[in-house]
Amino acid sequence: MGQFFKMFFAALLAGIVLMVLPFMVFIGFVSAISSSMNSEPPVVVKQSSALVIDLSAPIMDKAVEDPMAIFTSFSAMAGDIAKPISLRELTEAIARAKDDDKIEGIVFEGEGFGGGLAQLEAIRKAVLDFKESGKFVVSYANLYGQGDYALKSAGTHLFLNPNGMIDVKGLSMTNMFYKGFEDKYGVEVQVFRVGKFKSAVEPFLADKMSEANRLQSRELITTVWDTLSSAMAASRGWTGEQMDYIAANRVGYSASGALENGMVDSLMYENQFRDFVKDSLGAENRVKYSDYVRYMPAPKDGKKSPAPKDRIAVIYAQGEIVYGKGQASQISEKAMRKAFDKAAKSDRVKAVVLRVNSPGGAALTADNIWKMVEDIKKDKPVVVSMGNYAASGGYYISCNADYIFAEPTTLTGSIGVFGYVPNIKKLAAGHGITTDAVSTYPNSADPTFFTPVSDGLGRIIQKSVEETYAQFLSRVADGRGMSVAAVDSIAQGRVWSGVSALKIGLVDELGGMDDALEKAAELAGLEDYSVDEYPKFPSSMDQLLEMFGGGQKTDDARVRALVGDDMFQMYKAARDASQVKEARVMARVPYGMRLEF
């Protein structure tokens, strides 16, 4: 018997070793790669260099480490996979390059723009400021998209491939509708909402835009286009009529048309462009943006000094507002609470800038974040900087700040609430699947995919939606110093641009992150300060270990890249519909609303 147990435990130990050893080897391999990535040699920037920037990579307010970057690092180094760019880091690099004697100018290469409209505005401002130094800003591409061109037109020279094109065409807003699909396949979506403009649930109820939605969409794209087109026209010296002609006729579809209408300065191939930069502009050397941010010289007026004692905390709220822990690309209560607690408890933090880039999401989480803002601003001023979106739940968490900035092209407002519950009762019945239940009370049973919401429960949910909307109005009224009736008149779920939001009192001023930091410093009485950024997300290694330890999370960016925008919107609506038991009441802009620029 003793011999048996010896053999048994020996076999058990061997089994454990065989299971654990490959994982430990794998972790060691990953750690080795990670260490090699973090031990890059120092960057040397030569005299007469051009700072080369490719803006086709994803541009985020705060770049979040990708847990799979370890495996794609070799591809990234080969140029196949672009690492996300931090907006604030990019604008700071451009500002530093302005005063760097080694940098002759900026070269924009690559095709496409990886950011949103508000990020475009922020980078464009940085480029215009850089030009004041007298240094060049030149661009080359085979194809300029509209957002790409709107940004790069701020430069000193624009060049295009002789067979290339520039797609300046105006704006379009497209919504996707599911009502026909529901009717065809026996799917029902029961909707509960408040607000005549709350078009987030419209795709489930109709096969085209309502007149209210069409009105807000048209006015929205008109105000945003006015901002974009005015910027392009000013940079290229066009009149309003010339701008309209260029966009309406899409004259940049041919390279010759682009040249004839002054959209570019010259047509040439890439090798000719590089020779031009070297020979005519005097930039004999090149330094990539990713290298320059590691080099990042001190300001020209002196050596690097120790960071000031006083701090401004920048808290990034980017992505969908969700319940629970969430992902690094989402706004979760847990991450926000940790960030606000750290900022509140730090004696060095004298003010807070809340950078909001969110279409909204879970109403309960939004209200909890609102309370975090309410609590911290009793001791420290809070300034909001709005990014591409600060709509619905995104506006909810912004409305009680001491001061609010939006970019002209920010999509904000959408003060409204909705809930929806899908079921496939008809589809299931057609395939012989039915359900039956007994309950202690008429409303005891929760709806499922096979059972619709009962009339009694429907009234309860609708009441909850109406109460949440009333609370939303009250929060905005208190935060903005308006009456509830005044807020209701501009609410109803309507989406506004930053320009319009300023006119109706939803924001205090048009501006970006730098403006918000200056205002926060002013309110806190600071002359000199440094910036602390929150939330602090796990490293790519920690995220990877968490993934292999269970709880794998869907990365929306990867799904979007795999299936495309249209299929992604359908996937997202279906995924969120499957979570309705946890999140019945939502404050969010439409899932299918896509502003094409």
Buried (B, 14 or more C-beta within 10 A) or exposed (E): EEEEEEEEEEEEEEEEEEEEEEEEEEBEEBEEBBEEBEEEEEBEBEEBBBBBBBBBBBBBBBBBBBBBBBEBBEEBEEEEBBBBBBBBBBBBBBBBBBBBEBBBBBBBBBBBBBBBBBBBBBBBBBBBBBBEBEBBBBBBBBBBBBBBBBBBBBBBBBBBBEEBBBBBBBBEBBBBBBBEEBEEEBBBBBBBBBBBBBBBBBBBBBEEBBEBBBEBBEBBBEBBBBBBBBBBBEBBEBEEEBBBEBBEEBBBEBBEBBBEBBBBBBBBBEEEBBEBBBEEBEBBBBBEBBBBBEBBBEEEEEEEEEEBEBBBBBBBBBBBBBBEEBBBBBBBBBBBBBBBBBBBEEEBBBBBBBBBBBBBBBBBBBBBBBBBBBEBBEEBBBBBBBBBBBBBBBBBBBBBBBBBBBBBBBBBBBBBBBBBBBBBBBBBEEEEEEEEEEEEEEBEBEBBBBBBBBEEBBEBBBEBBBEBBBBBBEBBBBBBEBEBEBBBEBBBBBBBBBBBBBEBBBBBEBBBBBBBBBBBBBBBEBEEBEBBBBBEBBEBBEBBBBEBEEEEBEBBBEBBEEEEEEEBBBBBBEEBBEEBEEBBBBBBBBBBBBBEB
